[in-house]
């Protein structure tokens, strides 16, 4: 992850039960991804959460991408999922 983006995401067990959040907020990466998945645009998110900026949203997306990249998948023999 870009170092500048990495500094925007923090994990603190005392804040939001340790979920990754945007530094200085209680806004989780999960919330941002959920809003994007529901079809909200970056512009709409920034309007609803004015203390965020575009780089915060990009950092959340990049964080999720890195987590998925590190994920190991173990296929189950004989199971095919479509």
N, C-alpha and C positions, 0 to 999 in steps of 0.2 A: 504494500500500500504506500502511496505517496506519503512522505513524512509529514507534510503539512496537513493532509487529510487524516492521517493516523492520530495526530494530536487533537483532533476534534471529537474523537470517540473515546469515552472513558467507561470503565467498569468499576463500580464501588458497591460492595455488598450492602452498604447502608443506604443506598439510593436505588429506588425501584427494584428492590430485591436482587440487585446485582446484574440486572439486564444492561446491555450496552446502551449508553445514552449519549446525546450531544453534550459536550462539555459545558458546564455552567447552566444546564437546564435539567428538567425532569422528563424530557422528551426522548423516548426510546427509539432505537433504530427500527424496532418492530412496528411502532406506530407510523413512522415515516413510510416504511415499505408497504404497510397496509393501506395508507392513504393513496399511494401511487397505484397499488393494485386495484383499488376501487375506482380508478380513473381520474383522480384529482391531478391537476397539472402542478408543476413546480410553482408556477405563479400563484395558483390558488392556495397551496400550502403556505407559501410565504405571506400571503395576505391574512391567513388565519392564524399564523404563528409568526408575528412580525419580528420577534427576537431571533429567528433563524435567518440564515442566508443561504444562497444557492450552494455554496461550498459545503455547508452542513449536510444538505440533502445528498450531494455527490459522495460525501464521506460515508453516509449511511449505506448507499448503494454499493460502494466499493468494499465496505466492511462485510456486507452480506456475500458479495462475490468471493472474497477471500475465504470466508467460512466454508462456502460450498466447494471451493477449489480444494480445500484440505480434507473434505469429507471422503471417507472410504466406503465404498459400496460393496457389499457381499451378496452376490446373486444366490438365490435359493434354487437348488437343483429341481428341475421339473416345473418351476413356476414361471409363468410368462405374464407380465402385466402390460396392458396396453393403455 
